[in-house]
Amino acid sequence: MSTCRSGGCISREASPSATISPPQVPLFDGALRLSVNAFAIDDGHEITLIDTGSSNAWHPTMGLLPQALSEARIAVDRIRTVAFTHTHLDHIHGLIRADGRDGFPQLSRLLVPRAELDMFRSVARLSRFHDERNLWTLDSS
């Protein structure tokens, strides 16, 4: 079973040169609303999470993944694998909760795209995950 959960959203002012017209994309108070999502794959034994959101590293309306997982009755201690689609801050910072604790205390495998490993390792906030023996890389092919 898989579940999509929202980690929050941000609003950005709509650009007059945007290629998407307002009838195609709803505006909220004149701004585009962009959501940040994570996907949970449950094999009945453990859960793999695709992306982790931004925690408190970006925008105040972000960092809602822990609540969203709780609402979906997904226990964070069942999440053993996290895979990143890419290493932008709104995908990786949820490894650490706003209070500084590990977001997924039973994490045993962290999958990072090989082409983005250096970028991931450059994020000081996530330094405790940089040289983990459980850090794996993914090829893009």
Salt bridges, closest charged atoms under 4 A:
ASP42 OD1 - ARG78 NH2 2.87
ASP51 OD2 - HIS91 ND1 2.77
GLU71 OE1 - ARG5 NH2 3.54
ASP90 OD2 - HIS91 NE2 3.68
ASP99 OD2 - ARG101 NE 2.68
ASP102 OD1 - ARG128 NE 2.80
ASP131 OD1 - ARG121 NE 3.97
ASP139 OD1 - ARG114 NE 2.59
